[in-house]
Amino acid sequence: MSRYRPPQTPGSRFITAEGHARLKAELERLWRVERPQVTQAVSEAAAQGDRSENAEYTYGKRRLREIDRRVRFLRQRLDGMVVVERPPSDAQRVFFGAWVTLEAEDRRELRVRIVGPDEFDAAPGYISMDAPLARALLGKRLDDEVIVHAPEGQRSYAIVGVDYPR
């Protein structure tokens, strides 16, 4: 058995303007605020002497590696992003960035926003455009019926509302 793992396929490259701003703010905070603070703490811990038994030094170095890894990821990811800022010309169809109101077979309503894979955990109701529900919704119109094949079974929804943030 080898340690080889095939490379993961990157998620979709689309992102909303709000998601892009949030990722840029995280990058700035990590690079300009958090990293200098941790670097200073590691420097002070190193000045205390024996580094092999210095927990502050060890954990500070580990935190620096975590910060650097996240900064590298954010820089690479932000470079290739396509920021979707304008709503589509046909506001009755479901495209990236849309808030979609769905009605299930049992008359319960569900409201979701289709966003990129880097921002779907930012707020309740956000779903990744790579999710089964979002893939089923993309390109559909108001009043269309959508059948979603999910791991827990097949579900049917009717699209009762589509709107785009201004």
C-alpha positions in Angstrom: 0.0 0.0 0.0 1.5 3.3 -1.0 1.0 6.8 0.4 0.1 8.1 -3.1 -3.2 10.0 -3.2 -4.5 11.3 -6.6 -4.7 15.1 -6.7 -8.1 16.5 -5.8 -10.0 18.2 -8.5 -10.3 21.9 -7.7 -13.8 23.3 -7.1 -15.4 25.6 -9.5 -13.6 28.9 -10.0 -16.7 31.2 -9.6 -17.2 33.4 -6.6 -19.5 36.2 -5.6 -18.2 39.7 -4.9 -19.0 39.3 -1.2 -17.2 35.9 -1.0 -14.1 37.4 -2.8 -14.0 40.3 -0.4 -14.3 37.9 2.6 -11.4 35.7 1.3 -9.2 38.8 0.6 -9.9 40.1 4.1 -8.9 36.8 5.6 -5.7 36.8 3.6 -4.9 40.4 4.7 -5.7 39.6 8.4 -3.5 36.5 8.3 -0.6 38.2 6.6 -0.6 41.6 8.2 -1.9 41.0 11.7 -1.8 37.3 12.8 1.5 36.3 11.2 3.6 39.2 12.7 2.1 38.5 16.1 3.0 34.8 16.0 6.4 35.6 14.6 7.1 37.9 17.5 5.9 35.3 20.0 8.1 32.6 18.5 11.1 35.0 18.5 10.5 35.8 22.2 10.1 32.1 23.0 13.3 31.3 21.1 15.2 33.9 23.2 14.4 31.9 26.4 16.9 29.2 25.6 16.3 25.5 25.2 13.9 25.1 22.3 13.4 21.4 22.6 11.3 21.7 25.8 9.8 25.1 25.0 6.1 24.5 24.3 5.5 28.2 23.3 8.2 27.9 20.6 7.0 24.5 19.3 3.3 25.6 19.1 4.2 29.0 17.7 6.2 27.3 14.9 3.3 25.0 14.2 0.9 27.9 14.0 3.3 29.7 11.6 3.2 26.7 9.3 -0.6 26.7 9.4 -0.8 30.4 8.6 1.7 30.1 5.8 -0.2 27.1 4.3 -3.5 29.0 4.4 -1.9 32.2 2.9 -0.4 30.1 0.1 -3.8 28.5 -0.6 -5.7 31.8 -0.5 -3.2 33.5 -2.9 -3.3 30.7 -5.4 -7.1 30.4 -5.2 -7.8 34.1 -5.4 -5.5 34.4 -8.5 -7.7 32.0 -10.5 -11.1 33.2 -9.3 -13.8 34.6 -11.6 -15.8 37.2 -9.6 -19.5 37.3 -10.7 -20.8 40.7 -9.9 -23.7 41.3 -12.2 -27.0 39.5 -12.4 -27.8 37.7 -15.6 -30.0 39.3 -18.3 -32.8 36.7 -17.7 -33.7 37.1 -14.0 -36.4 34.3 -14.2 -33.7 31.6 -14.6 -31.4 30.2 -12.0 -27.8 31.0 -12.4 -24.8 31.5 -10.1 -25.5 33.8 -7.2 -29.2 33.5 -7.3 -31.4 33.2 -4.2 -33.9 30.4 -5.0 -37.1 29.7 -3.1 -38.2 26.1 -3.4 -41.3 24.3 -2.4 -41.1 20.7 -1.5 -43.7 18.0 -2.0 -44.9 18.5 1.6 -45.4 22.2 1.0 -42.3 23.2 3.1 -40.3 26.1 1.7 -36.6 26.1 1.3 -34.5 29.2 0.4 -31.0 28.7 -0.9 -28.3 30.8 -2.6 -26.0 29.2 -5.2 -22.4 30.2 -4.5 -18.9 29.0 -5.2 -17.3 26.1 -3.2 -15.1 28.6 -1.3 -18.0 30.4 0.3 -20.9 28.0 0.9 -20.2 27.7 4.6 -20.2 31.4 5.2 -24.0 31.8 5.9 -27.0 29.7 6.4 -28.8 28.8 3.1 -25.7 29.0 1.0 -25.0 25.9 -1.1 -22.1 25.2 -3.4 -22.7 25.2 -7.1 -21.2 21.7 -7.1 -23.8 20.3 -4.8 -26.5 18.0 -6.3 -29.3 20.5 -5.5 -27.5 23.4 -7.2 -26.6 21.3 -10.2 -30.2 20.4 -10.6 -31.3 24.0 -10.3 -28.8 25.7 -12.6 -30.5 26.8 -15.8 -34.0 26.1 -14.7 -36.8 28.7 -14.8 -39.4 30.0 -12.3 -42.2 27.4 -11.8 -40.1 24.5 -13.1 -40.1 21.3 -11.2 -36.7 19.9 -10.2 -35.9 16.4 -9.2 -32.8 16.0 -7.0 -30.9 12.7 -6.7 -29.3 12.8 -3.3 -27.7 10.1 -1.2 -30.8 9.8 1.0 -33.1 9.4 -2.0 -34.9 11.3 -4.7 -36.6 14.6 -3.9 -38.9 16.8 -5.9 -39.1 20.6 -5.6 -40.9 23.4 -7.4 -39.1 26.7 -8.0 -41.4 29.4 -6.6 -39.0 32.3 -6.5 -35.7 33.5 -8.1 -34.0 36.7 -7.2 -30.5 38.2 -7.4 -28.9 40.5 -4.9 -28.2 44.0 -6.0 
